[in-house]
Amino acid sequence: MENTEQTISYPQNIADSRSNIVFMTNPDKVIDQLENSYRCIEEKIENGKLYIHQYGDPLMNDEGIKSVLGQVRSIVNQNTIMTNIDKNGVILLMDSLADTLAKDLMVNRKRYNIINASARDKIYSEALHISYITLRRPYEQGDRKFWKNTMQEVHTVVQKPNEKKGLFNFFK
């Protein structure tokens, strides 16, 4: 009379779990906020209506915004968030982005209509800050570990067919 024990892990509700992972790892809102910062606009939703407030001149033109956001998206994306990156990987990616972005902003400052050094510094630092925070998520399996630990563990006991158990099997 030997029992076979087996542990199976699965999400409590597979559809909910998948949609939560997609929602929680989707960086689109962060990218949108960065773009709004570069355009110097604020978005608010009141009574179901979207209101856009322009609080200053854009830090650069559309071409510059697209270029910078494209570089940031190379790091700030779902693939990055769900990977495993060690300390050297974070340093390598941040150094690469910082170098590429600095050169792009310096060489193309007139083309992008970046009006002064203060605007350039804000563009640069915001891009690097968001990228660094995103790289902290996969550091040493950060988000992967989190999602793995949100899975429900179910412990099952499987009886062999020839095994007799229960009150009525006692007399057989």
C-alpha positions, 0 to 999 in steps of 0.5 A: 500500500504505497502512495505516490505523491506529486506536486503540480504548480499552476496559476489559480486562474490561468487567464487572469494570471496571463493578463496580470503578467502582460499588464504588470510587465507592459512599460507603455505607460512609462514610455507615454509619461516620458513622451509627455514630459518631453512634450511638456504636456499633462494628461488628466481624465475627469468625468470620462474626458481626456484633458491635455494641458500644455505647461511649456515648450516641448524640449525637442521636436518630433524627430528628436522625441522619436529618436530618444524614445526608440533608444529608451525602448531598446531597454524599456520593454517586456522582454527586458523585464522578464529576463534575468540580468546580472550586475555586469549586464545592467552596467553594460546596457546602461553604459551603452545607452548613456554613450549612444544617447549622449552622442545623439543629443550632442550631434543632433541638438540643432536638428532636434531643436533642443534649445539649451543645455538644461533641456538636453540634460533633462532629456538625457537624465529622464531617459537614463533614470527610466531605463535604469529602473527598468533594468532593476526589475530583471536584476537577479530574476526580480520579476521572474521570481515574483511571478514564479512565487505567485503560482499556486502549489497544489499537492496531490496524492495518487493511489495505485489501482490495486490499493484498497482503502476505506471502511468497506474494503477492510472486510475484503 
